[in-house]
Amino acid sequence: MGVNWKAFVNQISHYQSFILVSHIRPDCDALGSELGMAEVLRAVGKDVRIVNAHRTPPALSFLDPAGKIDVLGDSVEAEDVKADCIMILDTSAWAQLGDMGDVIRAARCDKIVVDHHVGEDDLGATMYKDYQAEATGQLVVQAADALNVPITRAMAVPVFAAIATDTGWFRFPSVTSETYRVIARLMDVGVVPSEVYGDLYERDTLGRLKLRGLILSRTASEIDGALVYTYVEKEDFAACGAEPNDTEDAINLTLAVRGTQAAVIFVGQVRGGFKLSFRSRCGLDCNEVAREFGGGGHKAAAGAFLEGSLDEVQGRVLPVVREALQKALA
């Protein structure tokens, strides 16, 4: 089902000030949706502030050149995060909110979720979700239309980046003809895809390249090549001169191997434990697998987090993935 935009517009009308929030380790869909939605809300006279638990990755700073996004504990403290409404974009899970989760729990204001992921927790919020949407950025465009807000270039660039990256640059099955119609609208107001692509993928550091090489060198396969997996330990970032966000999209590189039906990457976190990312191009439901470990996402792509050493985490995760994939391929 799509979003009830009439109800969304009605609810928005009751608030003057908004705090926009997204998930930890923000990617393009998180940041692009926040920045795009902020412009939409400002266009209808609302006061808007974006506050995230994690800093914007340096590689994505081009989305926010004016530095409008605040960071909890850095440019803003928890007691100063106040508004009539908190809007959570691109996630519906407490675990994905990091330290902002505590702020949201303590806040006495109303909460709204705008998201396209299947899994969800009870965030005490009104949910505006469309599981079929290819990106939360797509929902931002729909919100603008519902509020009769014309798309501007300031909205269009971050929203384009959100949609382009969450569709694997338009190569994932989630892409529809409507995706391209929206992209055409964004281009009509000034988005230049080649420039956004250059900012995203043609500004690599040497450290990022070295890390990618390490990730690829560790790739292993099972089930006659149907399952591939690899890993990064937290010490590898310093050793390569890379940043944690340099693993973004790395898992998709493994899907380029002929015969691959599912992929997993284990990414060591600075605070300990491992972020898990799952991908599928068959009947295996990544969302269901991720939910086994407290995560979630989509059927074709999902994530989770587990405490423990690499051996411990792989020992818990890989048997579940193997069983799920073998059932899907049977």
Disulfide bonds with the S-S distance in Angstrom:
none
